[in-house]
Amino acid sequence: ALLQFRSSFSTLPSTYLGFQCDGGEPYHQKTATWKNGTDCCSWHGVTCDTISGHVIGLNLGCEGIQ
């Protein structure tokens, strides 16, 4: 479901890396770690419950998504 969600938006080009978003935080590319066949709980920006393994949070702030 997260991979399908990611395919619904685009990220700023890598030339934007180094620019800063609100609060002075640099743009990231967290979703670049989202790969099919890997544990989504290890992906940047994804928080999972340690007992159930279910996704309980997403942090896509300063991701540069459109």
C-alpha positions in Angstrom: 0.0 0.0 0.0 2.9 2.4 0.8 4.5 1.8 -2.6 1.2 2.5 -4.3 0.8 5.6 -2.2 4.3 6.7 -3.2 3.5 6.3 -6.9 0.7 8.8 -6.5 3.0 11.7 -6.0 6.3 13.0 -7.4 9.3 14.4 -5.5 11.4 17.4 -6.4 14.3 16.7 -8.6 17.7 15.9 -7.0 18.9 19.4 -8.0 16.7 20.7 -5.2 18.7 18.8 -2.6 20.6 21.2 -0.4 17.8 23.7 -0.5 16.0 24.3 2.7 12.4 23.9 3.6 10.5 25.7 6.4 12.4 25.8 9.6 15.8 25.5 7.8 15.7 21.8 7.5 17.2 20.5 4.2 15.0 18.5 1.7 15.3 14.8 2.1 14.5 11.8 -0.1 13.1 9.5 2.5 11.0 7.7 -0.1 14.1 6.7 -2.0 14.6 3.9 0.6 11.1 2.6 -0.1 11.9 -0.5 -2.2 9.7 -3.5 -3.1 10.9 -6.7 -1.3 12.3 -4.8 1.7 10.7 -4.5 5.2 8.7 -1.2 5.2 9.5 -0.8 8.9 13.1 -0.1 7.9 12.1 2.6 5.4 13.0 6.3 6.3 9.9 8.2 7.4 7.9 5.0 8.4 7.2 4.2 12.0 6.0 0.7 13.0 4.6 -0.7 16.2 7.3 -2.8 17.7 4.9 -5.6 18.7 2.5 -5.9 15.8 4.8 -4.6 13.1 2.0 -2.5 11.7 2.7 0.9 10.3 1.6 3.5 12.8 3.1 6.7 11.4 4.5 8.4 8.4 6.9 11.4 8.5 7.1 12.9 5.0 7.8 16.4 6.2 10.4 18.2 4.2 10.3 15.4 1.6 9.7 17.8 -1.3 6.7 15.8 -2.6 4.1 17.3 -5.0 
